[in-house]
Amino acid sequence: MAVTPEEQKNARRKAMLLLEHMDRTEKGLSDRLRQAGFSAEATEDAMNYVRSYGYLNDYRYAMNYISFRMGTKSRQKILQGLSGKGIDRETALAAWEEAAEIEEPDELAILRTTVEKKCQPGTALDEKGMRRLQGFLLRRGFSYGDISHVLEDMNITCERSY
């Protein structure tokens, strides 16, 4: 079924409106247009239209996403977030490498700041508390080795109950 000129015009207009307020990934824009009820052909036409003007660029989106989160989140968590937004791994890694050259993130400092939000240096946690803290940090994308190193440096220990 061919797309009507009216649907084509409406899909292009909707795509422009969606991009007017915030940058989006190709997947994100495509999903929103499909949710708005446009056919696959009209959606693809609208995507090509905004792409031709440079309004849709996954690499630029990834760079912005990374630069806003680089000081507060781990590399793994950022790459995971980009994957969830439909950015392919190669694009995400290329954007990370470029952003890392500019900003030089210090994951151990980010990890230390994250730990400080949960407990003070020199704290003695019970086993359950230590497991919870480590689980929290692992879910944030930090490696177990880095977590152990930072906890040791901050003198956060686990007091064993016998």
KAKAWO-V722886 format. One record per pair of residues at least 6 apart in sequence whose C-alpha atoms are under 8 Angstrom apart, sorted by the first residue. I is the first residue (numbers start at 1). J is the second residue. D is the distance in Angstrom with one decimal. If there is no record, write none. Layout:
i->I j->J d->D
i->I j->J d->D
This chain:
i->2 j->41 d->7.6
i->3 j->39 d->7.6
i->3 j->41 d->6.3
i->3 j->42 d->6.0
i->7 j->38 d->7.3
i->7 j->42 d->6.6
i->8 j->42 d->5.2
i->8 j->45 d->7.0
i->8 j->46 d->7.1
i->11 j->33 d->7.1
i->11 j->38 d->6.6
i->11 j->42 d->6.1
i->11 j->43 d->6.4
i->11 j->46 d->5.7
i->12 j->45 d->7.6
i->12 j->46 d->4.5
i->12 j->47 d->7.8
i->12 j->49 d->6.9
i->12 j->50 d->7.6
i->14 j->33 d->7.4
i->15 j->29 d->7.1
i->15 j->33 d->7.0
i->15 j->46 d->6.4
i->15 j->47 d->7.4
i->15 j->50 d->7.3
i->16 j->50 d->7.1
i->18 j->29 d->7.5
i->19 j->55 d->7.4
i->23 j->56 d->7.6
i->23 j->61 d->6.6
i->24 j->56 d->7.0
i->24 j->58 d->7.8
i->24 j->61 d->6.8
i->25 j->56 d->6.9
i->25 j->57 d->7.0
i->25 j->58 d->5.3
i->25 j->61 d->6.5
i->25 j->85 d->6.9
i->25 j->86 d->6.9
i->25 j->87 d->7.2
i->26 j->47 d->7.6
i->26 j->56 d->6.6
i->26 j->57 d->7.4
i->26 j->58 d->6.5
i->26 j->86 d->7.5
i->27 j->85 d->7.2
i->27 j->86 d->5.5
i->27 j->87 d->7.9
i->28 j->85 d->6.8
i->28 j->86 d->7.2
i->29 j->47 d->7.8
i->30 j->43 d->6.4
i->30 j->44 d->7.8
i->30 j->47 d->7.2
i->33 j->43 d->6.1
i->34 j->40 d->7.2
i->34 j->43 d->6.8
i->47 j->56 d->7.9
i->50 j->56 d->6.1
i->51 j->57 d->7.3
i->58 j->87 d->6.6
i->58 j->91 d->7.6
i->59 j->91 d->6.1
i->59 j->92 d->7.4
i->59 j->95 d->6.5
i->62 j->82 d->6.8
i->62 j->87 d->7.5
i->62 j->91 d->7.6
i->62 j->92 d->6.1
i->62 j->95 d->6.1
i->63 j->95 d->5.4
i->63 j->96 d->7.2
i->63 j->99 d->6.6
i->65 j->82 d->7.8
i->66 j->78 d->6.6
i->66 j->95 d->7.7
i->66 j->96 d->6.8
i->66 j->99 d->7.1
i->67 j->99 d->6.7
i->69 j->78 d->7.1
i->70 j->78 d->7.7
i->70 j->105 d->6.5
i->71 j->105 d->6.7
i->71 j->106 d->7.9
i->71 j->110 d->6.6
i->72 j->110 d->5.9
i->73 j->110 d->6.9
i->73 j->140 d->7.3
i->74 j->107 d->6.2
i->74 j->110 d->7.4
i->74 j->111 d->7.8
i->74 j->140 d->6.8
i->74 j->141 d->5.7
i->74 j->142 d->6.1
i->75 j->107 d->7.7
i->75 j->141 d->7.2
i->76 j->141 d->5.1
i->76 j->142 d->7.3
i->77 j->140 d->6.0
i->77 j->141 d->5.0
i->79 j->89 d->7.7
i->79 j->92 d->6.4
i->79 j->93 d->7.6
i->82 j->88 d->7.9
i->82 j->92 d->6.7
i->83 j->89 d->6.8
i->83 j->92 d->7.8
i->108 j->146 d->7.0
i->108 j->150 d->7.1
i->111 j->137 d->7.9
i->111 j->142 d->7.3
i->111 j->147 d->7.4
i->111 j->150 d->7.4
i->112 j->150 d->6.4
i->114 j->137 d->8.0
i->115 j->137 d->7.9
i->118 j->133 d->7.8
i->120 j->156 d->7.9
i->121 j->154 d->4.8
i->121 j->155 d->5.9
i->121 j->156 d->5.9
i->122 j->154 d->6.3
i->122 j->155 d->4.7
i->122 j->156 d->5.1
i->122 j->157 d->7.4
i->123 j->155 d->7.0
i->123 j->156 d->4.9
i->123 j->157 d->6.5
i->124 j->156 d->5.8
i->124 j->157 d->4.8
i->124 j->158 d->5.6
i->124 j->159 d->6.0
i->125 j->156 d->7.3
i->125 j->157 d->6.1
i->125 j->158 d->4.9
i->125 j->159 d->5.9
i->126 j->158 d->5.5
i->126 j->159 d->5.2
i->126 j->160 d->6.4
i->126 j->161 d->7.4
i->127 j->158 d->5.9
i->127 j->159 d->6.7
i->127 j->160 d->6.4
i->127 j->161 d->7.7
i->130 j->157 d->8.0
i->130 j->158 d->6.2
i->134 j->144 d->7.9
i->134 j->147 d->7.1
i->137 j->147 d->7.2
i->138 j->144 d->6.8
i->138 j->147 d->8.0
i->151 j->157 d->7.4
